[in-house]
């Protein structure tokens, strides 16, 4: 199993990790102008409001880029695929790709969020999404 | 649009360094003191002439202990620059602005560490997530090689590149290092086959020979005003431009949130700032020292700084343009892959040596050298 360094939650991102506990992928919104943002910041760069809300992500997107992450000094550690996912909402989020052989990882492949416990830490992960599913807006053709 | 600039009014008066190794056998403070002592002597100055200091926020060497070690009687100015190697050239910006504005007369810029025998940058050493890293560390992005590679992969995908393309840069860097006695890899050139036989660090992006070294060593420079250029024992080098560029929604290590990860918009902004300050363009640059913690960073910078078009860096390198005899010699000392990784500050020393005419791989009378590290950079020219 991969070894996971757990998140150190603070006031600006606890909404995200609280959502993970409920298997929900939450995105921060500006409480005033509604702008979506990730990673979160405590003030809206557009309107300077500090009010914030959350919006549950559709959980769909596609792989923007990816690497195979092997532990550089502990070769027995299991490798993971790290993906940068472009969510349907247009934001990007780092996660891991699961249920996919390493040689089948592709840029632009459709993925959907799932939640897995790894090394005792519950994390948002992504798995391949059937192409019959809804095509996300903004997805490259 | 006019900008505050120090163009033409400040010089690098002296340079100094220790040997570059994998085990210095002495403290980081001693490395800093030895490099500084050399730079002060090279500038024809004494410790009493130094009244300012600039180093990296990441440097462990206390200014006051270094002051005691060198016997500097009075210090009027000091500052530190963030962002690691991406801010290497920002040290010169701080020093130049300090002497230009009169806060100090001569500023010692230094960086010294035991980065191989002490704390190794390449190893995953985090056990908890520092602020802002919850989005990366729990998912396995625990080394610089991995965090950068997640961006590089998109660059490779966009332009259909393979790791072999990156290897062609390393071959050039190691060829330059092979004839540089200062370089750790002096007399040890490699072939593309050697590169392709080195082990994966981040598959399928980076092999071992795409990664910079981990090094022990120290480098130092003296920055002062241009009116002193003619009083110095060694040829002074003008800081013709110096800049530091950051863009909203960026990051220092990577730019996951920019529109197109196959581009390096911070380096494009850096180039624009440097060219604006001097009225120069890419074709005016005789040689470039480009920060490369990993080989693909050279590709992204060559394109962003305007030396070739988007996606053209692989061909630009393969065609020999960055060789010593090419149109734009790059990292003539061997770079951070071939010479040493002194957090990028050693690249500025090579720029100074090329202008002075004292480099190991001396080019034919270069007049304009760019030294750049993605976010920060400078242009050097002969003083006077």
Interface residues (C-beta under 8 A of the other chain):
Chain A: X2 X4 X5 X6 X7 X8 X9 X10 X13 X16 X17 X38 X39 X45 X64 X65 X66 X67 X68 X69 X70 X71 X72 X73 X80 X82 X84 X91 X92 X93 X94 X95 X96 X107 X121 X123
Chain B: X122 X123 X124 X126 X127 X128 X129 X130 X131 X132 X134 X135 X136 X137 X138 X139 X140 X141 X142 X143 X145 X146 X149 X150 X151 X153 X154 X157 X200 X201 X202 X203 X204 X205 X248 X256 X257 X261
